[in-house]
């Protein structure tokens, strides 16, 4: 990872990665001029403790297949390699150390995630380590910043809102469709679709669960 014109980190469970995630990464990179968008699959996504999550090796491989051949996208195993719950603040702290204090470093998150930021580990410290890039997604308009600012003083100065193409796809819907034997063509890149079918992902109880 090199600083260049900056790194935007896109964290998520990516169970599986889909066209909605890829559209966000493409738009954030193009609109805000980052050198690279780095996908960081969560090792142990504490926010998804209510459901079983697919093994990290599968989620990572699907992210690798999805970004393969796109020079503007990267993948980091930083959270998968770190034991314990995957807290964003720990990830950004490690990246800030690697990139140095002057590097442009951002964390990309959907409106749904931004709305719940006050429940994350050390959000105050997080916004000191990096700025945030937030986007609306289908069904999740941007939240009002005032209550968040009250909980995390200084937040509004550290958030940039970016408009992204709205792709109405969700990972939970994809898992449900696969479990029912329905097609997912066009919702994920072809290589990811093949991987899901070959490894029989989301066929068991995993596919049937989730919000
Ligand atoms: P699930 O349906 O399993 O909850 P998810 O796709 O919402 O999955 P993550 O894989 O953790 O969950 O998502 C990573 C990030 O991508 C989050 O910031 C989320 O807001 C965003 N995101 C998810 N789906 C879309 C979409 N269709 N368009 C834009 N952003 C999305």
Boltz pocket constraint, residues with backbone or C-beta under 6 A from the ligand:
constraints:
  - pocket:
      binder: B
      contacts: [[A, 11], [A, 12], [A, 13], [A, 14], [A, 15], [A, 16], [A, 20], [A, 21], [A, 24], [A, 108], [A, 109], [A, 110], [A, 111], [A, 112], [A, 113], [A, 136], [A, 137], [A, 138], [A, 165], [A, 166], [A, 167], [A, 168], [A, 169], [A, 170], [A, 171], [A, 172], [A, 173], [A, 210]]
      max_distance: 6.0
